[in-house]
Amino acid sequence: MNFSKNIDWSTASYGEEYEVDRGVVGGALLAFTLIGLGVFFGGAILNFINLPCFLIVIGGTVGATLVHFSTNDIQKCIFGVRRVLFIKEYHPAERIEQIVQLANAIRQEGLLVLERHAKTTEDPFLRLAFELTVDGQAHDDVRRILETEIRTANDRANRAIQVFETMGNYAPAMGLIGTLIGLIQMLGSLDNPALVGPAMATALITTFYGAILANLVFLPISGKLKNKQEEENLVKAVTIEGVLSLGKQENPIVVEQKLQGFLPIGNDI
């Protein structure tokens, strides 16, 4: 490990570096492009554009979701979309390297090193961990407070995940409602063949829109948020164990070996 590397604690690996997630954008473009090409080469792309059908699905989905959740929960979705579109980097291996460097610095300068870094990091969780340790809090109390912070953050994130999962469940159901509307219109127009076709189109297109919104928008966003939360929790778990080891002034080699146990196979530093 290179201990001479200068860590910029103002943008520590918890994730203050934002950029557009190319995987999300690329995956969405790929899915919609291939589906669009399939429709286009079918020779009837205009048949898939139906504003009333879209309004039935999106209006019903949003309305049912507003009934299901509070306004505060819905507002969390905006933050959730931001988390999906923009990368907030979580590097547990880099966090381990930072903590090991601090362990070496503490052997020379003492725990006041943490106080200095607490003033420069923009990661509120890491700042809290440093401050609790410098203040001389008992190790069990530090762990308890930090784990409570994790649970609170998870509760907030889970609400956004639940909103998108619920929308993913409602969208196909609204598509089915649109299908029933179209079938009713079709049966009521059997004496007028000119109206049977549009009514049948409404019946089928609403199901199509519901499936698209659920499986290409709402459920993927929910899944991405779950993955981001797991990555964040891993970094926070490394942070807790690492800062507790710093408070005990453990040997840097012992600290590194202990924290590497958190990393997935193949991600050792």
Phi and psi in degrees as GROMACS dihedral restraints (atoms count N, CA, C in turn):
[ dihedral_restraints ]
;  ai    aj    ak    al  type     phi  dphi    fc
    3     4     5     6     1   -89.9    20    10
    4     5     6     7     1   104.7    20    10
    6     7     8     9     1   -84.6    20    10
    7     8     9    10     1    -4.5    20    10
    9    10    11    12     1   -86.2    20    10
   10    11    12    13     1    -8.5    20    10
   12    13    14    15     1   -63.5    20    10
   13    14    15    16     1   131.8    20    10
   15    16    17    18     1   -89.6    20    10
   16    17    18    19     1   112.1    20    10
   18    19    20    21     1   -83.4    20    10
   19    20    21    22     1   130.0    20    10
   21    22    23    24     1   -89.1    20    10
   22    23    24    25     1    99.5    20    10
   24    25    26    27     1   -74.8    20    10
   25    26    27    28     1   -11.1    20    10
   27    28    29    30     1   -71.3    20    10
   28    29    30    31     1   -22.1    20    10
   30    31    32    33     1  -130.3    20    10
   31    32    33    34     1    58.8    20    10
   33    34    35    36     1   -64.5    20    10
   34    35    36    37     1   167.1    20    10
   36    37    38    39     1   -67.1    20    10
   37    38    39    40     1    -4.5    20    10
   39    40    41    42     1   -57.3    20    10
   40    41    42    43     1   -32.1    20    10
   42    43    44    45     1   129.7    20    10
   43    44    45    46     1    54.1    20    10
   45    46    47    48     1   -95.6    20    10
   46    47    48    49     1     2.6    20    10
   48    49    50    51     1   -99.9    20    10
   49    50    51    52     1   117.0    20    10
   51    52    53    54     1  -110.2    20    10
   52    53    54    55     1   139.6    20    10
   54    55    56    57     1  -156.4    20    10
   55    56    57    58     1   158.9    20    10
   57    58    59    60     1   -62.4    20    10
   58    59    60    61     1   134.0    20    10
   60    61    62    63     1   -77.1    20    10
   61    62    63    64     1   103.6    20    10
   63    64    65    66     1   -67.1    20    10
   64    65    66    67     1   -26.8    20    10
   66    67    68    69     1   -65.3    20    10
   67    68    69    70     1   -42.2    20    10
   69    70    71    72     1   -65.6    20    10
   70    71    72    73     1   -49.1    20    10
   72    73    74    75     1   -64.0    20    10
   73    74    75    76     1   -44.8    20    10
   75    76    77    78     1   -64.2    20    10
   76    77    78    79     1   -42.1    20    10
   78    79    80    81     1   -64.2    20    10
   79    80    81    82     1   -42.5    20    10
   81    82    83    84     1   -64.6    20    10
   82    83    84    85     1   -44.6    20    10
   84    85    86    87     1   -62.6    20    10
   85    86    87    88     1   -41.5    20    10
   87    88    89    90     1   -61.4    20    10
   88    89    90    91     1   -48.1    20    10
   90    91    92    93     1   -62.7    20    10
   91    92    93    94     1   -51.0    20    10
   93    94    95    96     1   -68.5    20    10
   94    95    96    97     1   -34.0    20    10
   96    97    98    99     1   -67.1    20    10
   97    98    99   100     1   -46.9    20    10
   99   100   101   102     1   -66.1    20    10
  100   101   102   103     1   -40.0    20    10
  102   103   104   105     1   -65.0    20    10
  103   104   105   106     1   -42.1    20    10
  105   106   107   108     1   -62.3    20    10
  106   107   108   109     1   -40.1    20    10
  108   109   110   111     1   -65.2    20    10
  109   110   111   112     1   -39.1    20    10
  111   112   113   114     1   -61.2    20    10
  112   113   114   115     1   -40.9    20    10
  114   115   116   117     1   -68.1    20    10
  115   116   117   118     1   -42.4    20    10
  117   118   119   120     1   -62.7    20    10
  118   119   120   121     1   -46.6    20    10
  120   121   122   123     1   -71.3    20    10
  121   122   123   124     1   -14.3    20    10
  123   124   125   126     1   -72.7    20    10
  124   125   126   127     1   -14.2    20    10
  126   127   128   129     1    84.6    20    10
  127   128   129   130     1    10.1    20    10
  129   130   131   132     1  -143.2    20    10
  130   131   132   133     1    53.2    20    10
  132   133   134   135     1   -65.5    20    10
  133   134   135   136     1   -32.6    20    10
  135   136   137   138     1   -66.9    20    10
  136   137   138   139     1   -22.8    20    10
  138   139   140   141     1   -68.0    20    10
  139   140   141   142     1   -16.7    20    10
  141   142   143   144     1   -95.2    20    10
  142   143   144   145     1     1.1    20    10
  144   145   146   147     1  -105.4    20    10
  145   146   147   148     1   111.9    20    10
  147   148   149   150     1  -147.5    20    10
  148   149   150   151     1   103.5    20    10
  150   151   152   153     1   -62.2    20    10
  151   152   153   154     1   -44.7    20    10
  153   154   155   156     1   -58.2    20    10
  154   155   156   157     1   -39.1    20    10
  156   157   158   159     1   -64.4    20    10
  157   158   159   160     1   -42.3    20    10
  159   160   161   162     1   -63.3    20    10
  160   161   162   163     1   -41.5    20    10
  162   163   164   165     1   -64.5    20    10
  163   164   165   166     1   -37.3    20    10
  165   166   167   168     1   -61.1    20    10
  166   167   168   169     1   -46.2    20    10
  168   169   170   171     1   -73.1    20    10
  169   170   171   172     1   -53.7    20    10
  171   172   173   174     1   -70.4    20    10
  172   173   174   175     1   -38.8    20    10
  174   175   176   177     1   -65.3    20    10
  175   176   177   178     1   -44.6    20    10
  177   178   179   180     1   -65.6    20    10
  178   179   180   181     1   -39.9    20    10
  180   181   182   183     1   -65.3    20    10
  181   182   183   184     1   -48.9    20    10
  183   184   185   186     1   -64.9    20    10
  184   185   186   187     1   -42.9    20    10
  186   187   188   189     1   -62.3    20    10
  187   188   189   190     1   -45.5    20    10
  189   190   191   192     1   -64.6    20    10
  190   191   192   193     1   -36.3    20    10
  192   193   194   195     1   -67.3    20    10
  193   194   195   196     1   -39.0    20    10
  195   196   197   198     1   -63.5    20    10
  196   197   198   199     1   -34.4    20    10
  198   199   200   201     1   -70.1    20    10
  199   200   201   202     1   -38.3    20    10
  201   202   203   204     1   -70.3    20    10
  202   203   204   205     1   -42.1    20    10
  204   205   206   207     1  -115.9    20    10
  205   206   207   208     1   164.0    20    10
  207   208   209   210     1   -79.1    20    10
  208   209   210   211     1   165.0    20    10
  210   211   212   213     1   -61.3    20    10
  211   212   213   214     1   -37.3    20    10
  213   214   215   216     1   -63.2    20    10
  214   215   216   217     1   -39.1    20    10
  216   217   218   219     1   -65.4    20    10
  217   218   219   220     1   -39.9    20    10
  219   220   221   222     1   -64.4    20    10
  220   221   222   223     1   -38.8    20    10
  222   223   224   225     1   -62.6    20    10
  223   224   225   226     1   -30.6    20    10
  225   226   227   228     1   -63.9    20    10
  226   227   228   229     1   -23.8    20    10
  228   229   230   231     1   -63.6    20    10
  229   230   231   232     1   -34.2    20    10
  231   232   233   234     1   -61.9    20    10
  232   233   234   235     1   -45.4    20    10
  234   235   236   237     1   -64.3    20    10
  235   236   237   238     1   -35.2    20    10
  237   238   239   240     1   -63.2    20    10
  238   239   240   241     1   -42.7    20    10
  240   241   242   243     1   -63.2    20    10
  241   242   243   244     1   -39.1    20    10
  243   244   245   246     1   -62.3    20    10
  244   245   246   247     1   -40.1    20    10
  246   247   248   249     1   -65.5    20    10
  247   248   249   250     1   -31.8    20    10
  249   250   251   252     1   -76.0    20    10
  250   251   252   253     1   -44.6    20    10
  252   253   254   255     1   -75.2    20    10
  253   254   255   256     1   -30.2    20    10
  255   256   257   258     1  -117.2    20    10
  256   257   258   259     1   132.3    20    10
  258   259   260   261     1   -71.0    20    10
  259   260   261   262     1   129.3    20    10
  261   262   263   264     1  -115.7    20    10
  262   263   264   265     1   101.4    20    10
  264   265   266   267     1   -66.4    20    10
  265   266   267   268     1   134.1    20    10
  267   268   269   270     1  -125.0    20    10
  268   269   270   271     1   112.5    20    10
  270   271   272   273     1  -121.5    20    10
  271   272   273   274     1    90.9    20    10
  273   274   275   276     1   -60.8    20    10
  274   275   276   277     1   -35.4    20    10
  276   277   278   279     1   -64.8    20    10
  277   278   279   280     1   -39.7    20    10
  279   280   281   282     1   -68.6    20    10
  280   281   282   283     1   -37.0    20    10
  282   283   284   285     1   -62.5    20    10
  283   284   285   286     1   -40.0    20    10
  285   286   287   288     1   -61.9    20    10
  286   287   288   289     1   -43.4    20    10
  288   289   290   291     1   -61.5    20    10
  289   290   291   292     1   -40.9    20    10
  291   292   293   294     1   -62.6    20    10
  292   293   294   295     1   -44.1    20    10
  294   295   296   297     1   -66.3    20    10
  295   296   297   298     1   -39.3    20    10
  297   298   299   300     1   -64.7    20    10
  298   299   300   301     1   -39.5    20    10
  300   301   302   303     1   -61.7    20    10
  301   302   303   304     1   -40.3    20    10
  303   304   305   306     1   -65.1    20    10
  304   305   306   307     1   -37.3    20    10
  306   307   308   309     1   -60.1    20    10
  307   308   309   310     1   -39.2    20    10
  309   310   311   312     1   -67.8    20    10
  310   311   312   313     1   -40.6    20    10
  312   313   314   315     1   -66.5    20    10
  313   314   315   316     1   -36.3    20    10
  315   316   317   318     1   -65.5    20    10
  316   317   318   319     1   -33.2    20    10
  318   319   320   321     1   -63.5    20    10
  319   320   321   322     1   -25.6    20    10
  321   322   323   324     1   -98.1    20    10
  322   323   324   325     1   -36.6    20    10
  324   325   326   327     1  -115.5    20    10
  325   326   327   328     1   -11.4    20    10
  327   328   329   330     1    87.8    20    10
  328   329   330   331     1  -177.7    20    10
  330   331   332   333     1   -69.7    20    10
  331   332   333   334     1   -11.9    20    10
  333   334   335   336     1   -63.6    20    10
  334   335   336   337     1   -16.3    20    10
  336   337   338   339     1   -57.7    20    10
  337   338   339   340     1   -39.1    20    10
  339   340   341   342     1   -65.7    20    10
  340   341   342   343     1   -35.7    20    10
  342   343   344   345     1   -63.3    20    10
  343   344   345   346     1   -39.2    20    10
  345   346   347   348     1   -66.1    20    10
  346   347   348   349     1   -42.7    20    10
  348   349   350   351     1   -73.4    20    10
  349   350   351   352     1   -27.7    20    10
  351   352   353   354     1   -62.6    20    10
  352   353   354   355     1   -27.8    20    10
  354   355   356   357     1   -81.7    20    10
  355   356   357   358     1   -16.2    20    10
  357   358   359   360     1  -105.9    20    10
  358   359   360   361     1   -25.6    20    10
  360   361   362   363     1   -75.0    20    10
  361   362   363   364     1   142.9    20    10
  363   364   365   366     1   -97.1    20    10
  364   365   366   367     1     1.5    20    10
  366   367   368   369     1   -84.0    20    10
  367   368   369   370     1   109.2    20    10
  369   370   371   372     1   -63.0    20    10
  370   371   372   373     1   -33.0    20    10
  372   373   374   375     1   -68.4    20    10
  373   374   375   376     1   -44.9    20    10
  375   376   377   378     1   -66.1    20    10
  376   377   378   379     1   -39.6    20    10
  378   379   380   381     1   -61.0    20    10
  379   380   381   382     1   -44.3    20    10
  381   382   383   384     1   -62.0    20    10
  382   383   384   385     1   -42.0    20    10
  384   385   386   387     1   -61.9    20    10
  385   386   387   388     1   -44.1    20    10
  387   388   389   390     1   -62.5    20    10
  388   389   390   391     1   -46.2    20    10
  390   391   392   393     1   -63.4    20    10
  391   392   393   394     1   -41.3    20    10
  393   394   395   396     1   -63.4    20    10
  394   395   396   397     1   -39.4    20    10
  396   397   398   399     1   -69.0    20    10
  397   398   399   400     1   -44.4    20    10
  399   400   401   402     1   -64.1    20    10
  400   401   402   403     1   -34.4    20    10
  402   403   404   405     1   -71.9    20    10
  403   404   405   406     1    -7.0    20    10
  405   406   407   408     1    81.5    20    10
  406   407   408   409     1    23.3    20    10
  408   409   410   411     1   -65.2    20    10
  409   410   411   412     1   148.3    20    10
  411   412   413   414     1   -60.9    20    10
  412   413   414   415     1   146.2    20    10
  414   415   416   417     1   -59.3    20    10
  415   416   417   418     1   -40.7    20    10
  417   418   419   420     1   -63.4    20    10
  418   419   420   421     1   -36.5    20    10
  420   421   422   423     1   -69.0    20    10
  421   422   423   424     1   -39.7    20    10
  423   424   425   426     1   -61.0    20    10
  424   425   426   427     1   -47.2    20    10
  426   427   428   429     1   -60.8    20    10
  427   428   429   430     1   -45.0    20    10
  429   430   431   432     1   -62.3    20    10
  430   431   432   433     1   -44.1    20    10
  432   433   434   435     1   -65.0    20    10
  433   434   435   436     1   -44.5    20    10
  435   436   437   438     1   -68.6    20    10
  436   437   438   439     1   -38.6    20    10
  438   439   440   441     1   -66.9    20    10
  439   440   441   442     1   -32.3    20    10
  441   442   443   444     1   -65.4    20    10
  442   443   444   445     1   -39.3    20    10
  444   445   446   447     1   -60.8    20    10
  445   446   447   448     1   -40.7    20    10
  447   448   449   450     1   -64.4    20    10
  448   449   450   451     1   -45.4    20    10
  450   451   452   453     1   -61.6    20    10
  451   452   453   454     1   -40.5    20    10
  453   454   455   456     1   -64.5    20    10
  454   455   456   457     1   -43.9    20    10
  456   457   458   459     1   -64.2    20    10
  457   458   459   460     1   -38.6    20    10
  459   460   461   462     1   -65.2    20    10
  460   461   462   463     1   -38.6    20    10
  462   463   464   465     1   -61.2    20    10
  463   464   465   466     1   -42.1    20    10
  465   466   467   468     1   -65.3    20    10
  466   467   468   469     1   -44.8    20    10
  468   469   470   471     1   -67.0    20    10
  469   470   471   472     1   -37.7    20    10
  471   472   473   474     1   -64.7    20    10
  472   473   474   475     1   -29.4    20    10
  474   475   476   477     1   -64.6    20    10
  475   476   477   478     1   -43.2    20    10
  477   478   479   480     1   -63.8    20    10
  478   479   480   481     1   -40.9    20    10
  480   481   482   483     1   -61.4    20    10
  481   482   483   484     1   -43.8    20    10
  483   484   485   486     1   -64.1    20    10
  484   485   486   487     1   -36.3    20    10
  486   487   488   489     1   -62.2    20    10
  487   488   489   490     1   -47.5    20    10
  489   490   491   492     1   -69.0    20    10
  490   491   492   493     1   -36.5    20    10
  492   493   494   495     1   -62.4    20    10
  493   494   495   496     1   -41.4    20    10
  495   496   497   498     1   -65.2    20    10
  496   497   498   499     1   -41.9    20    10
  498   499   500   501     1   -63.1    20    10
  499   500   501   502     1   -35.7    20    10
  501   502   503   504     1   -66.3    20    10
  502   503   504   505     1   -27.2    20    10
  504   505   506   507     1   -82.4    20    10
  505   506   507   508     1   -35.2    20    10
  507   508   509   510     1   -73.5    20    10
  508   509   510   511     1   -36.2    20    10
  510   511   512   513     1   -57.3    20    10
  511   512   513   514     1   -49.4    20    10
  513   514   515   516     1   -63.0    20    10
  514   515   516   517     1   -34.1    20    10
  516   517   518   519     1   -65.1    20    10
  517   518   519   520     1   -39.7    20    10
  519   520   521   522     1   -68.0    20    10
  520   521   522   523     1   -32.8    20    10
  522   523   524   525     1   -62.7    20    10
  523   524   525   526     1   -38.7    20    10
  525   526   527   528     1   -66.6    20    10
  526   527   528   529     1   -38.6    20    10
  528   529   530   531     1   -61.4    20    10
  529   530   531   532     1   -42.8    20    10
  531   532   533   534     1   -61.9    20    10
  532   533   534   535     1   -36.7    20    10
  534   535   536   537     1   -62.3    20    10
  535   536   537   538     1   -43.9    20    10
  537   538   539   540     1   -63.3    20    10
  538   539   540   541     1   -39.7    20    10
  540   541   542   543     1   -60.8    20    10
  541   542   543   544     1   -45.1    20    10
  543   544   545   546     1   -63.4    20    10
  544   545   546   547     1   -40.1    20    10
  546   547   548   549     1   -66.5    20    10
  547   548   549   550     1   -39.2    20    10
  549   550   551   552     1   -63.4    20    10
  550   551   552   553     1   -43.1    20    10
  552   553   554   555     1   -63.2    20    10
  553   554   555   556     1   -38.8    20    10
  555   556   557   558     1   -65.7    20    10
  556   557   558   559     1   -44.9    20    10
  558   559   560   561     1   -66.0    20    10
  559   560   561   562     1   -30.2    20    10
  561   562   563   564     1   -79.8    20    10
  562   563   564   565     1    -5.2    20    10
  564   565   566   567     1  -118.6    20    10
  565   566   567   568     1    18.5    20    10
  567   568   569   570     1   -61.9    20    10
  568   569   570   571     1   -25.8    20    10
  570   571   572   573     1   -81.5    20    10
  571   572   573   574     1    -4.2    20    10
  573   574   575   576     1  -129.2    20    10
  574   575   576   577     1    91.8    20    10
  576   577   578   579     1   -55.5    20    10
  577   578   579   580     1   -26.3    20    10
  579   580   581   582     1   -68.3    20    10
  580   581   582   583     1   -23.1    20    10
  582   583   584   585     1   -95.5    20    10
  583   584   585   586     1   -12.0    20    10
  585   586   587   588     1   -66.9    20    10
  586   587   588   589     1   -43.1    20    10
  588   589   590   591     1   -60.6    20    10
  589   590   591   592     1   -53.6    20    10
  591   592   593   594     1   -59.0    20    10
  592   593   594   595     1   -37.8    20    10
  594   595   596   597     1   -66.1    20    10
  595   596   597   598     1   -39.6    20    10
  597   598   599   600     1   -67.2    20    10
  598   599   600   601     1   -36.3    20    10
  600   601   602   603     1   -63.1    20    10
  601   602   603   604     1   -42.4    20    10
  603   604   605   606     1   -60.0    20    10
  604   605   606   607     1   -40.6    20    10
  606   607   608   609     1   -61.1    20    10
  607   608   609   610     1   -38.6    20    10
  609   610   611   612     1   -89.3    20    10
  610   611   612   613     1   -37.9    20    10
  612   613   614   615     1   -68.0    20    10
  613   614   615   616     1   -34.7    20    10
  615   616   617   618     1   -62.8    20    10
  616   617   618   619     1   -38.3    20    10
  618   619   620   621     1   -62.9    20    10
  619   620   621   622     1   -41.1    20    10
  621   622   623   624     1   -61.1    20    10
  622   623   624   625     1   -48.2    20    10
  624   625   626   627     1   -62.0    20    10
  625   626   627   628     1   -41.9    20    10
  627   628   629   630     1   -61.6    20    10
  628   629   630   631     1   -42.0    20    10
  630   631   632   633     1   -67.0    20    10
  631   632   633   634     1   -40.1    20    10
  633   634   635   636     1   -63.5    20    10
  634   635   636   637     1   -49.8    20    10
  636   637   638   639     1   -62.5    20    10
  637   638   639   640     1   -40.3    20    10
  639   640   641   642     1   -69.0    20    10
  640   641   642   643     1   -48.4    20    10
  642   643   644   645     1   -93.2    20    10
  643   644   645   646     1   -13.7    20    10
  645   646   647   648     1  -115.6    20    10
  646   647   648   649     1    -7.7    20    10
  648   649   650   651     1  -125.8    20    10
  649   650   651   652     1   -70.3    20    10
  651   652   653   654     1   -68.3    20    10
  652   653   654   655     1   -50.7    20    10
  654   655   656   657     1   -68.5    20    10
  655   656   657   658     1   -39.9    20    10
  657   658   659   660     1   -61.7    20    10
  658   659   660   661     1   -38.0    20    10
  660   661   662   663     1   -62.8    20    10
  661   662   663   664     1   -44.0    20    10
  663   664   665   666     1   -59.9    20    10
  664   665   666   667     1   -45.4    20    10
  666   667   668   669     1   -63.9    20    10
  667   668   669   670     1   -39.4    20    10
  669   670   671   672     1   -65.0    20    10
  670   671   672   673     1   -40.5    20    10
  672   673   674   675     1   -62.7    20    10
  673   674   675   676     1   -38.2    20    10
  675   676   677   678     1   -61.8    20    10
  676   677   678   679     1   -44.5    20    10
  678   679   680   681     1   -63.4    20    10
  679   680   681   682     1   -42.9    20    10
  681   682   683   684     1   -61.5    20    10
  682   683   684   685     1   -40.0    20    10
  684   685   686   687     1   -66.2    20    10
  685   686   687   688     1   -38.8    20    10
  687   688   689   690     1   -64.5    20    10
  688   689   690   691     1   -41.0    20    10
  690   691   692   693     1   -63.9    20    10
  691   692   693   694     1   -43.0    20    10
  693   694   695   696     1   -64.7    20    10
  694   695   696   697     1   -40.5    20    10
  696   697   698   699     1   -64.4    20    10
  697   698   699   700     1   -35.2    20    10
  699   700   701   702     1   -64.3    20    10
  700   701   702   703     1   -45.2    20    10
  702   703   704   705     1   -63.0    20    10
  703   704   705   706     1   -39.4    20    10
  705   706   707   708     1   -68.0    20    10
  706   707   708   709     1   -36.9    20    10
  708   709   710   711     1   -64.2    20    10
  709   710   711   712     1   -42.4    20    10
  711   712   713   714     1   -61.0    20    10
  712   713   714   715     1   -40.8    20    10
  714   715   716   717     1   -62.7    20    10
  715   716   717   718     1   -44.2    20    10
  717   718   719   720     1   -60.2    20    10
  718   719   720   721     1   -52.7    20    10
  720   721   722   723     1   -64.3    20    10
  721   722   723   724     1   -38.4    20    10
  723   724   725   726     1   -66.5    20    10
  724   725   726   727     1   -45.9    20    10
  726   727   728   729     1   -67.7    20    10
  727   728   729   730     1   -36.4    20    10
  729   730   731   732     1   -62.5    20    10
  730   731   732   733     1   -39.0    20    10
  732   733   734   735     1   -66.2    20    10
  733   734   735   736     1   -37.4    20    10
  735   736   737   738     1   -63.9    20    10
  736   737   738   739     1   -39.9    20    10
  738   739   740   741     1   -63.2    20    10
  739   740   741   742     1   -31.3    20    10
  741   742   743   744     1   -85.9    20    10
  742   743   744   745     1    -4.7    20    10
  744   745   746   747     1    55.4    20    10
  745   746   747   748     1    47.6    20    10
  747   748   749   750     1   -72.5    20    10
  748   749   750   751     1   161.0    20    10
  750   751   752   753     1   -61.7    20    10
  751   752   753   754     1   134.9    20    10
  753   754   755   756     1   -55.4    20    10
  754   755   756   757     1   -36.0    20    10
  756   757   758   759     1   -66.2    20    10
  757   758   759   760     1   -41.3    20    10
  759   760   761   762     1   -63.9    20    10
  760   761   762   763     1   -41.5    20    10
  762   763   764   765     1   -61.2    20    10
  763   764   765   766     1   -45.4    20    10
  765   766   767   768     1   -62.7    20    10
  766   767   768   769     1   -46.5    20    10
  768   769   770   771     1   -63.4    20    10
  769   770   771   772     1   -38.0    20    10
  771   772   773   774     1   -65.0    20    10
  772   773   774   775     1   -44.2    20    10
  774   775   776   777     1   -76.6    20    10
  775   776   777   778     1   -27.0    20    10
  777   778   779   780     1   -64.3    20    10
  778   779   780   781     1   -20.8    20    10
  780   781   782   783     1   -64.1    20    10
  781   782   783   784     1   -17.1    20    10
  783   784   785   786     1   -80.1    20    10
  784   785   786   787     1   -20.5    20    10
  786   787   788   789     1   -79.6    20    10
  787   788   789   790     1   143.1    20    10
  789   790   791   792     1   -63.1    20    10
  790   791   792   793     1   156.8    20    10
  792   793   794   795     1   -59.1    20    10
  793   794   795   796     1   133.0    20    10
  795   796   797   798     1    94.0    20    10
  796   797   798   799     1    -5.6    20    10
  798   799   800   801     1  -111.4    20    10
  799   800   801   802     1    18.9    20    10
  801   802   803   804     1   -63.1    20    10
  802   803   804   805     1   149.9    20    10
